[in-house]
């Protein structure tokens, strides 16, 4: 309960007239607008921190998946976010998180179909124009995350 309150107190900020979740803060006034694939803010619903109808969550997704965010490429073949580690290539782990995000799941499944994987295995990142593997081919932990994401969205949720 206190963690939940602390996140809303310190990690929500008005950006462009809308409240969004922040990646990090020092608790004073310094903060970072960022969304890293392994800990994607898009998984806040999956972890039951927020409901998919939460306006702050929706604003957060709208912000990061827009031209306002430097790691988003609107005209890319795969519209997943890039990150500090691979700033010009959409993320494989980010794609998994987007599959788990109810606001992006359907789009993310379409992005996945456009991805040219490494012999069927998820890669760390994709070329934004061609969808070809760019970094981290044969990305074992990413493959497990993708398998779970697909299971959760396509099989488990269908049963509940």
Contact map, one row per residue, 1 for C-alpha under 8 A:
1111100000000000000000000000000000000000000000000000000000000000000000000000000000000000000000000000000000000000000000000000000000000000000000000000000000000000
1111110000000000000000000000000000000000000000000000000000000000000000000000000000000000000000000000000000000000000000000000000000000000000000000000000000000000
1111111000000000000000000000000000000000000000000000000000000000000000000000000000000000000000000000000000000000000000000000000000000000000000000000000000000000
1111111100000000000000000000000000000000000000001000000000000000000000000000000000000000000000000000000000000000000000000000000000000000000000000000000000000000
1111111110000000000000000000000000000000000000000000000000000000000000000000000000000000000000000000000000000000000000000000000000000000000000000000000000000000
0111111111100000000000000000000000000000000000000000000000000000000000000000000000000000000000000000000000000000000000000000000000000000000000000000000000000000
0011111111110000000000000000000000000000000000000000000000000000000000000000000000000000000000000000000000000000000000000000000000000000000000000000000000000000
0001111111110000000000000000000000000000000000000000000000000000000000000000000000000000000000000000000000000000000000000000000000000000000000000000000000000000
0000111111110000000000000000000000000000000000000000000000000000000000000000000000000000000000000000000000000000000000000000000000000000000000000000000000000000
0000011111111000000000001010000000000000000000000000000000000000000000000000000000000000000000000000000000000000000000000000000000000000000000000000000000000000
0000011111111000000011111000000000000000000000000000000000000000000000000000000000000000000000000000000000000000000000000000000000000000000000000000000000000000
0000001111111100001111000000000000000000000000000000000000000000000000000000000000000000000000000000000000000000000000000000000000000000000000000000000000000000
0000000001111110011111000000000000000000000000000000000000000000000000000000000000000000000000000000000000000000000000000000000000000000000000000000000000000000
0000000000011111111100000000000000000000000000000000000000000000000000000000000000000000000000000000000000000000000000000000000000000000000000000000000000000000
0000000000001111111100000000000000000000000000000000000000000000000000000000000000000000000000000000000000000000000000000000000000000000000000000000000000000000
0000000000000111110000000000000000000000000000000000000000000000000000000000000000000000000000000000000000000000000000000000000000000000000000000000000000000000
0000000000000111111000000000000000000000000000000000000000000000000000000000000000000000000000000000000000000000000000000000000000000000000000000000000000000000
0000000000001111111100000000000000000000000000000000000100100000000000000000000000000000000000000000000000000000000000000000000000000000000000000000000000000000
0000000000011110111110000000000000000000000000000000000100110000000000000000000000000000000000000000000000000000000000000000000000000000000000000000000000000000
0000000000011110011111000000000000000000000000000000000110110010000000000000000000000000000000000000000000000000000000000000000000000000000000000000000000000000
0000000000111000001111100000000000000000100000000000000110010000000000000000000000000000000000000000000000000000000000000000000000000000000000000000000000000000
0000000000111000000111111000001111000000000000000000000000000000000000000000000000000000000000000000000000000000000000000000000000000000000000000000000000000000
0000000000100000000011111000001111100000100000000000000000000000000000000000000000000000000000000000000000000000000000000000000000000000000000000000000000000000
0000000000100000000001111100001111000000000000000000000000000000000000000000000000000000000000000000000000000000000000000000000000000000000000000000000000000000
0000000001100000000001111111111100000000000000000000000000000000000000000000000000000000000000000000000000000000000000000000000000000000000000000000000000000000
0000000000000000000000011111111000000000000000000000000000000000000000000000000000000000000000000000000000000000000000000000000000000000000000000000000000000000
0000000001000000000000001111110000000000000000000000000000000000000000000000000000000000000000000000000000000000000000000000000000000000000000000000000000000000
0000000000000000000000001111110000000000000000000000000000000000000000000000000000000000000000000000000000000000000000000000000000000000000000000000000000000000
0000000000000000000000001111111000000000000000000000000000000000000000000000000000000000000000000000000000000000000000000000000000000000000000000000000000000000
0000000000000000000000001111111100000000000000000000000000000000000000000000000000000000000000000000000000000000000000000000000000000000000000000000000000000000
0000000000000000000001111100111110000000000000000000000000000000000000000000000000000000000000000000000000000000000000000000000000000000000000000000000000000000
0000000000000000000001111000011111000000000000000000000000000000000000000000000000000000000000000000000000000000000000000000000000000000000000000000000000000000
0000000000000000000001110000001111100000000000000000000000000000000000000000000000000000000000000000000000000000000000000000000000000000000000000000000000000000
0000000000000000000001110000000111110000000000000000000000000001000000000000000000000000000000000000000000000000000000000000000000000000000000000000000000000000
0000000000000000000000100000000011111011100000000000000000000001000000000000000000100000000000000000000000000000000000000000000000000000000000000000000000000000
0000000000000000000000000000000001111111100000000000000000000000000000000000000000110000000001000000000000000000000000000000000000000000000000000000000000000000
0000000000000000000000000000000000111111000000000000000000000000000000000000000011100000001111001000000000000000000000000000000000000000000000000000000000000000
0000000000000000000000000000000000011111000000000000000000000000000000000000000000000000000011001000000000000000000000000000000000000000000000000000000000000000
0000000000000000000000000000000000111111101000000000000000000000000000000000000000000000000000000000000000000000000000000000000000000000000000000000000000000000
0000000000000000000000000000000000111111111100000000000000000000000000000000000000000000000001001000000000000000000000000000000000000000000000000000000000000000
0000000000000000000010100000000000110011111100000000000000011000000000000000000000000000000000000000000000000000000000000000000000000000000000000000000000000000
0000000000000000000000000000000000000001111110000000000010001000000000000000000000000000000000001101100000000000000000000000000000000000000000000000000000000000
0000000000000000000000000000000000000011111111100000000000000000000000000000000000000000000000001101100000000000000000000000000000000000000000000000000000000000
0000000000000000000000000000000000000001111111111100000010000000000000000000000000000000000000000000000000000000000000000000000000000000000000000000000000000000
0000000000000000000000000000000000000000011111111111000000000000000000000000000000000000000000000000110000000000000000000000000000000000000000000000000000000000
0000000000000000000000000000000000000000001111111000000000000000000000000000000000000000000000000001100000000000000000000000000000000000000000000000000000000000
0000000000000000000000000000000000000000001111111100000000000000000000000000000000000000000000000000000000000000000000000000000000000000000000000000000000000000
0000000000000000000000000000000000000000000111111110000000000000000000000000000000000000000000000000000000000000000000000000000000000000000000000000000000000000
0001000000000000000000000000000000000000000111111110000000000000000000000000000000000000000000000000000000000000000000000000000000000000000000000000000000000000
0000000000000000000000000000000000000000000110111111010010000000000000000000000000000000000000000000000000000000000000000000000000000000000000000000000000000000
0000000000000000000000000000000000000000000010011111110000000000000000000000000000000000000000000000000000000000000000000000000000000000000000000000000000000000
0000000000000000000000000000000000000000000010000111110011000000000000000000000000000000000000000000011000000000000000000000000000000000000000000000000000000000
0000000000000000000000000000000000000000000000000011111011000000000000000000000000000000000000000000000000000000000000000000000000000000000000000000000000000000
0000000000000000000000000000000000000000000000000111111111000000000000000000000000000000000000000000000000000000000000000000000000000000000000000000000000000000
0000000000000000000000000000000000000000000000000000111111100000000000000000000000000000000000000000000000000000000000000000000000000000000000000000000000000000
0000000000000000011110000000000000000000000000000000011111110000000000000000000000000000000000000000000000000000000000000000000000000000000000000000000000000000
0000000000000000000110000000000000000000010100000101111111111000000000000000000000000000000000000000000000000000000000000000000000000000000000000000000000000000
0000000000000000000000000000000000000000000000000001111111111100000000000000000000000000000000000000001000000000000000000000000000000000000000000000000000000000
0000000000000000011100000000000000000000000000000000001111111110000000000000000000000000000000000000000000000000000000000000000000000000000000000000000000000000
0000000000000000001110000000000000000000100000000000000111111111000000000000000000000000000000000000000000000000000000000000000000000000000000000000000000000000
0000000000000000000000000000000000000000110000000000000011111111100000000000000000000000000000000000001000000000000000000000000000000000000000000000000000000000
0000000000000000000000000000000000000000000000000000000001111111110000000000000000000000000000000000000000000000000000000000000000000000000000000000000000000000
0000000000000000000100000000000000000000000000000000000000111111110110000000000000000000000000000000000000000000000000000000000000000000000000000000000000000000
0000000000000000000000000000000001100000000000000000000000011111110110010000000010000000000000000000000000000000000000000000000000000000000000000000000000000000
0000000000000000000000000000000000000000000000000000000000001111111010010000000110000000000000000000000000000000000000000000000000000000000000000000000000000000
0000000000000000000000000000000000000000000000000000000000000111111110011100000000000000000000000000000000000000000000000000000000000000000000000000000000000000
0000000000000000000000000000000000000000000000000000000000000000111111011100000000000000000000000000000000000000000000000000000000000000000000000000000000000000
0000000000000000000000000000000000000000000000000000000000000011011111000000000000000000000000000000000000000000000000000000000000000000000000000000000000000000
0000000000000000000000000000000000000000000000000000000000000011111111110000000000000000000000000000000000000000000000000000000000000000000000000000000000000000
0000000000000000000000000000000000000000000000000000000000000000001111111000000000000000000000000000000000000000000000000000000000000000000000000000000000000000
0000000000000000000000000000000000000000000000000000000000000000000011111000000011100011000000000000000000000000000000000000000000000000000000000000000000000000
0000000000000000000000000000000000000000000000000000000000000001111011111100001111000000000000000000000000000000000000000000000000000000000000000000000000000000
0000000000000000000000000000000000000000000000000000000000000000011001111111001110000000000000000000000000000000000000000000000100000000000000000000000000000000
0000000000000000000000000000000000000000000000000000000000000000011000011111001000000000000000000000000000000000000000000000000000000000000000000000000000000000
0000000000000000000000000000000000000000000000000000000000000000000000001111101000000000000000000000000000000000000000000000000000000000000000000000000000000000
0000000000000000000000000000000000000000000000000000000000000000000000001111111000000000000000000000000000000000000000000000000110000000000000000000000000000000
0000000000000000000000000000000000000000000000000000000000000000000000000011111000000000000000000000000000000010010000000000000111100000000000000000000000000000
0000000000000000000000000000000000000000000000000000000000000000000000000001111100000000010000000000000000000011011000000000010110100000000000000000000000000000
0000000000000000000000000000000000000000000000000000000000000000000000011111111110000000010000000000000000000010000000000000000100000000000000000000000000000000
0000000000000000000000000000000000000000000000000000000000000000100000011000011111000000011001100100000000010010000000000000000000000000000000000000000000000000
0000000000000000000000000000000000001000000000000000000000000001100000111000001111100000111001000000000000000000000000000000000000000000000000000000000000000000
0000000000000000000000000000000000001000000000000000000000000000000000110000000111110111111001000000000000000000000000000000100000000000000000000000000000000000
0000000000000000000000000000000000111000000000000000000000000000000000100000000011111111111000000000000000000000000000000000000000000000000000000000000000000000
0000000000000000000000000000000000010000000000000000000000000000000000000000000001111110000000000000000000000000000000000000000000000000000000000000000000000000
0000000000000000000000000000000000000000000000000000000000000000000000000000000000111110000000000000000000000000000000000000000000000000000000000000000000000000
0000000000000000000000000000000000000000000000000000000000000000000000000000000001111111111000000000000000000000000000000000100000000000000000000000000000000000
0000000000000000000000000000000000000000000000000000000000000000000000100000000001111111110000000000000000000000000000000000000000000000000000000000000000000000
0000000000000000000000000000000000000000000000000000000000000000000000100000000001100111110000000000000000000000000000000000001100000000000000000000000000000000
0000000000000000000000000000000000000000000000000000000000000000000000000000000011100111111000000000000000000000000000000000111100000100000000000000000000000000
0000000000000000000000000000000000000000000000000000000000000000000000000000011111100111111101000000000000000000000000000000111100000000000000000000000000000000
0000000000000000000000000000000000001000000000000000000000000000000000000000000111100100111111100000000000000000000000000001110000000000000000000000000000000000
0000000000000000000000000000000000001000000000000000000000000000000000000000000000000000011111110000000000000000000000000111110000000000000001000000000000000000
0000000000000000000000000000000000001100000000000000000000000000000000000000000000000000001111111000000000000000000000000001000000000000000001001100000000000000
0000000000000000000000000000000000011101000000000000000000000000000000000000000111000000011111111100000000000000000000000000000000000000000000000000000000000000
0000000000000000000000000000000000000000000000000000000000000000000000000000000100000000001111111110000000010011000000000000000000000000000000000000000000000000
0000000000000000000000000000000000000000000000000000000000000000000000000000000000000000000111111111000000010000000000000000000000000000000000001100100000000000
0000000000000000000000000000000000001101011000000000000000000000000000000000000000000000000011111111100000000000000000000000000000000000000000000000100000000000
0000000000000000000000000000000000000000011000000000000000000000000000000000000100000000000001111111110110010000000000000000000000000000000000000000000000000000
0000000000000000000000000000000000000000000000000000000000000000000000000000000000000000000000111111110111011000000000000000000000000000000000000000110010000000
0000000000000000000000000000000000000000011001000000000000000000000000000000000000000000000000011111110110000000000000000000000000000000000000000000100110000000
0000000000000000000000000000000000000000011011000000000000000000000000000000000000000000000000001111111110000000000000000000000000000000000000000000000000000000
0000000000000000000000000000000000000000000010000001000000000000000000000000000000000000000000000111111111000000000000000000000000000000000000000000000000000000
0000000000000000000000000000000000000000000000000001000001001000000000000000000000000000000000000000111111000000000000000000000000000000000000000000000000000000
0000000000000000000000000000000000000000000000000000000000000000000000000000000000000000000000000111111111110000000000000000000000000000000000000000000000000000
0000000000000000000000000000000000000000000000000000000000000000000000000000000000000000000000000111111111111000000000000000000000000000000000000000000010000000
0000000000000000000000000000000000000000000000000000000000000000000000000000000000000000000000000010011111111100000000000000000000000000000000000000000000000000
0000000000000000000000000000000000000000000000000000000000000000000000000000000000000000000000000000000111111110000000000000000000000000000000000000000000000000
0000000000000000000000000000000000000000000000000000000000000000000000000000000100000000000000110110000111111111000000000000000000000000000000000000000000000000
0000000000000000000000000000000000000000000000000000000000000000000000000000000000000000000000000010000011111111100000000000000000000000000000000000000000000000
0000000000000000000000000000000000000000000000000000000000000000000000000000000000000000000000000000000001111111110000000000000000000000000000000000000000000000
0000000000000000000000000000000000000000000000000000000000000000000000000000111100000000000000100000000000111111111000000000000000000000000000000000000000000000
0000000000000000000000000000000000000000000000000000000000000000000000000000010000000000000000100000000000011111111000000000000000000000000000000000000000000000
0000000000000000000000000000000000000000000000000000000000000000000000000000000000000000000000000000000000001111111000000000000000000000000000000000000000000000
0000000000000000000000000000000000000000000000000000000000000000000000000000110000000000000000000000000000000111111100000000000000100000000000000000000000000000
0000000000000000000000000000000000000000000000000000000000000000000000000000010000000000000000000000000000000011111110000000010000110000000000000000000000000000
0000000000000000000000000000000000000000000000000000000000000000000000000000000000000000000000000000000000000000011111010000000000111000000000000000000000000000
0000000000000000000000000000000000000000000000000000000000000000000000000000000000000000000000000000000000000000001111111110000000011000000000000000000000000000
0000000000000000000000000000000000000000000000000000000000000000000000000000000000000000000000000000000000000000000111111110000000001000110000000000000000000000
0000000000000000000000000000000000000000000000000000000000000000000000000000000000000000000000000000000000000000000011111000000000000000000000000000000000000000
0000000000000000000000000000000000000000000000000000000000000000000000000000000000000000000000000000000000000000000111111100000000000000000000000000000000000000
0000000000000000000000000000000000000000000000000000000000000000000000000000000000000000000000000000000000000000000011111110000000000000111100100000000000000000
0000000000000000000000000000000000000000000000000000000000000000000000000000000000000000000100000000000000000000000011011111000000000000111101100100000000000000
0000000000000000000000000000000000000000000000000000000000000000000000000000000000000000000100000000000000000000000011001111110000001111111001100000000000000000
0000000000000000000000000000000000000000000000000000000000000000000000000000000000000000001110000000000000000000000000000111110000001111101001000000000000000000
0000000000000000000000000000000000000000000000000000000000000000000000000000000001000100111100000000000000000000000000000011111000001111000000000000000000000000
0000000000000000000000000000000000000000000000000000000000000000000000000000010000000000111100000000000000000000001000000011111101111110000000000000000000000000
0000000000000000000000000000000000000000000000000000000000000000000000000000000000000001110000000000000000000000000000000000111111111100000000000000000000000000
0000000000000000000000000000000000000000000000000000000000000000000000001001111000000001110000000000000000000000000000000000011111100000000000000000000000000000
0000000000000000000000000000000000000000000000000000000000000000000000000001110000000000000000000000000000000000000000000000001111100000000000000000000000000000
0000000000000000000000000000000000000000000000000000000000000000000000000000100000000000000000000000000000000000000000000000011111110000000000000000000000000000
0000000000000000000000000000000000000000000000000000000000000000000000000000110000000000000000000000000000000000011100000000011111111000000000000000000000000000
0000000000000000000000000000000000000000000000000000000000000000000000000000000000000000000000000000000000000000001110000000011001111100000000000000000000000000
0000000000000000000000000000000000000000000000000000000000000000000000000000000000000000000000000000000000000000000111000011111000111111100000000000000000000000
0000000000000000000000000000000000000000000000000000000000000000000000000000000000000000100000000000000000000000000000000011111000011111100000000000000000000000
0000000000000000000000000000000000000000000000000000000000000000000000000000000000000000000000000000000000000000000000000011110000001111100000000000000000000000
0000000000000000000000000000000000000000000000000000000000000000000000000000000000000000000000000000000000000000000000000011100000001111111000000000000000000000
0000000000000000000000000000000000000000000000000000000000000000000000000000000000000000000000000000000000000000000001001111000000001111111000000000000000000000
0000000000000000000000000000000000000000000000000000000000000000000000000000000000000000000000000000000000000000000001001110000000000001111100100000000000000000
0000000000000000000000000000000000000000000000000000000000000000000000000000000000000000000000000000000000000000000000001111000000000001111111100000000000000000
0000000000000000000000000000000000000000000000000000000000000000000000000000000000000000000000000000000000000000000000001100000000000000011111110000000000000000
0000000000000000000000000000000000000000000000000000000000000000000000000000000000000000000000000000000000000000000000000000000000000000001111111000000000000000
0000000000000000000000000000000000000000000000000000000000000000000000000000000000000000000110000000000000000000000000000111000000000000001111111100000000000000
0000000000000000000000000000000000000000000000000000000000000000000000000000000000000000000000000000000000000000000000001110000000000000011111111110000000000000
0000000000000000000000000000000000000000000000000000000000000000000000000000000000000000000000000000000000000000000000000000000000000000000111111111000000000000
0000000000000000000000000000000000000000000000000000000000000000000000000000000000000000000010010000000000000000000000000000000000000000000011111111100000000000
0000000000000000000000000000000000000000000000000000000000000000000000000000000000000000000010010000000000000000000000000100000000000000000001111111110000000000
0000000000000000000000000000000000000000000000000000000000000000000000000000000000000000000000000000000000000000000000000000000000000000000000111111111000000000
0000000000000000000000000000000000000000000000000000000000000000000000000000000000000000000000000000000000000000000000000000000000000000000000011111111100000000
0000000000000000000000000000000000000000000000000000000000000000000000000000000000000000000000011011000000000000000000000000000000000000000000001111111110000000
0000000000000000000000000000000000000000000000000000000000000000000000000000000000000000000000000010000000000000000000000000000000000000000000000111111111100000
0000000000000000000000000000000000000000000000000000000000000000000000000000000000000000000000000000000000000000000000000000000000000000000000000011111111110000
0000000000000000000000000000000000000000000000000000000000000000000000000000000000000000000000000001000000000000000000000000000000000000000000000001111111111000
0000000000000000000000000000000000000000000000000000000000000000000000000000000000000000000000000011000010000000000000000000000000000000000000000000111111111100
0000000000000000000000000000000000000000000000000000000000000000000000000000000000000000000000000000000000000000000000000000000000000000000000000000011111111100
0000000000000000000000000000000000000000000000000000000000000000000000000000000000000000000000000000000000000000000000000000000000000000000000000000011111111110
0000000000000000000000000000000000000000000000000000000000000000000000000000000000000000000000000000000000000000000000000000000000000000000000000000001111111111
0000000000000000000000000000000000000000000000000000000000000000000000000000000000000000000000000000000000000000000000000000000000000000000000000000000111111111
0000000000000000000000000000000000000000000000000000000000000000000000000000000000000000000000000000000000000000000000000000000000000000000000000000000011111111
0000000000000000000000000000000000000000000000000000000000000000000000000000000000000000000000000000000000000000000000000000000000000000000000000000000000111111
0000000000000000000000000000000000000000000000000000000000000000000000000000000000000000000000000000000000000000000000000000000000000000000000000000000000011111
